[in-house]
Amino acid sequence: MLEELRFGGVTVPTHAFFVGLGVVLASVVFVLEARRRGALREESLVAVTGALVGGAIGMRLSGWAEHLDFALNPGLVEAWMFGARSILGGLTGAYVGVLVAKRLIGYRERTGDLFAPAVALGMAVGRVGCFLTEAPGRPTSLPWGVHAPATVPECPGCVTGQAMHPSYLYETVFQLAAFGALLWARSRVDRPGELFTLYLGAYAAFRFLVEFTRANETVWLDLTRPQWFLVPGLALLAVRLGIGYRKGFYDRLLPRRGERRPLSLGARLSPAGEEER
């Protein structure tokens, strides 16, 4: 566990450093992507502001409704000061923040595709801070299991010296892979908003599965609170992606069965109708 980083005579909290670094890198990627798409305007920067404000609020207040019995939940002030800092809460808050910001200025263009690569890279970096400061995951016999000091809060496996899943590193690897996949797919998904929808679907499915390696408490049917939070979202995303697939939004990524590929440049048809080069 590495609580602090030292840069010369300056000491910085490890988790805050990597979260801040992730935000900076995400902002750079957002600006570059917006410039590439010709969307670097005042309206898009207002959307970024909404995402940052909404994400901060969602992350800090994510523990306010942690229990169905509201008597067990902290008050708003306590949740703001000592909240769980949930990534899912932050993403939800950021999404709502963007919608509110765009509604306030009357901006109707979709901005999700600008955010998708930025969010993936920012989360990949931020999760390194989680790995260095929080309980890794559930016990495992896999050869890449990690050990953490017994001083890590809320970590029974740390106390007993068990090897545990490096669950935060799993997420870092996923987000880096998603970042690369989004850069590859961005020129193959033309419909606005669909790149972001694909990223949300992939991340929601991954996060549901990786929760089985996390150290979070199970609350019902051996599922954790984040998993129950994701269940309705996964259902809605599955329907949304299914509709997009049937409408052909993703044909350049996943051609439907029986669909002919368009002729590539430099190709021509023979008299028999076959493609020649």
Disulfide bonds with the S-S distance in Angstrom:
Cys155-Cys158 1.97
